[in-house]
Amino acid sequence: MTGRNATFCGLAAILLWSTASGLIRSVSQHFGAIGGAALIYTLGALLLVALLGKPRLRKATPFYLVSGSALFVAYEICLSLALGYALDSTQAIQLMVVNYLWPSLTVVLAIVMNRQPARWYILPGTALALLGILWVVSTDGLSLDSLARNLASNPLGYGLAAACAVTFALYCNVTRRYANGQNHVVLFFLLTAAVLWVKYAFSAEVLPAPHTRASLELLGAGLAIAGGYALWNIGILRGNLTLLATASYFAPVLSAGFAALWLGATLALQFWQGALLVTLGSLLCWHATRQPAAQG
């Protein structure tokens, strides 16, 4: 495969992931937060096995298998449950944007964990992303009363979304340092599905009978997540990493746009301003850690 085609695969992955949040929310509304997530990741795991083959663990270190698995599973479960437990579609989209604090946190943690050199404007970049999150969560400027009221309306949902940002940032840095270039996403998906089914077994949820629309949304969610990971793997191995990294930071806006259309949610101007601030802050953080090109 040529580098251009691999880059297109990476861009397609970003588009697929941008549809995932809205579809996860739709599936959870029919099958339940836990049952819906379990079905999505079961289907996604089966698709990844078909696309990438069975997990290959020979070169994996025990430390990475444990830490990488734990962080990936925690992230995916927190994300799906945060979207499932949202009080309405608008809040689900807000929680999705809170999750997108992970790119900035990834850069900050890379400085601490992997001694990543960074320029001074990493600080304003992080502050800008945090401001964007506060701007999204608050519905009345930066009113503390509005922030407190919105957080109190669903502390579990906002807590899970914040946990998403932290766990995925940790996962990215642990993977970069300890994965030795190996891709174990198939194993991680299988473990995520297994943990969700165990959680479902101890919950009060009962899976309803599927209907055509719900089944199609389930298929779409599974394809979006699994297909995104499969295509992203091709993109980062053979494509233009700079272009893919830049494009990935626009995911909050793309995800919010698709989710708003799919779920029929009306988003205020302040929400879009906040989502753009998160994107700009993430881009600034990323640029602060870019290394200058070698002079030939």
Beta strands, then each sheet from edge to edge (+ up, - down):
end
